[in-house]
Each structure stands twice: as C-alpha cells, then as structure tokens.
Amino acid sequence: MSYVFAAHELMAAAAGNLNDIGTTVRAANTAAAASTTDLIAAAGDEVSLAIARAFGAYGRDYQAIGVQAAEFHGRFVETLRAGAGSLWGCRGRQCVVFAGPGARSAGPDQRAHHGSAGATADR
C-alpha cells in the first residue's frame, strides 16, 4: 500500500508563490512586447530592413509562446490550488493526517482534516 504525503499549507503557499512568479513574467513580457516586435531598421538598406523584420518575427513568435506559457502556468496554479483544497475534503479510510516532516500517521480514530497540515491519499 502506498501513501502520498502532502501538506496543505505548503501546497497553498507554493501555488501563491507560483502565481506571483507568473504575474511577474507576464508583466515583463508585456513590457518587452513593443521593443521586441516592432523593430526599426538600423539603416535604410534592404539588409537592415530584412534583419529588423526577422528579429521582429522572432519577437512576435516569443510573445505568442509567452501567451501559451502563461495559459499553461495559470492552469497549473489552479490545479495546484485545487489539489491543496481537496486535501481538506479527504475523508475516510484512504486519508491519514500528516502534520509535517517527522510526524506520525494518525490512527483510525484520528483520520480527519481538523487542524491538520495536510493529508495523504491511498493510491
């Protein structure tokens, strides 16, 4: 029989930290959008124009990938939050209270989520 140990507060804190990181990355991508997609050629010759267009295309590709990464990141954070929240709803024989590193598993009469730092699920 295998157990998965997870501490609710740690998962919730990780989700919050990841959300903050995502917010910072999105802000940086937004701030960099104009300077990485709308490039001005260094000179009026066709080589400079072609280079500016090529780098502008790379910048637009980066922005498109950044949007996809932000969407994935948002879904990941929500999944982590949902997982942390579901630990509080874990009841019955499959759940064991876990109070943190070094804590002992609770007995059958202590299997509840009241005041615990998390729970484990029988997989």
Buried (B, 14 or more C-beta within 10 A) or exposed (E): EEBEBBBBEEBBEBBBEBBEEBEEBBEEBEEBBEEBBEBEBEEEEEEEBEBBEEBBEEBBEBBEEBEEBBEEBBEBBEEBBEBBEBBEEBEEEEBBBBBEEEBEEBEEEEBBBEEBBBBBBEE
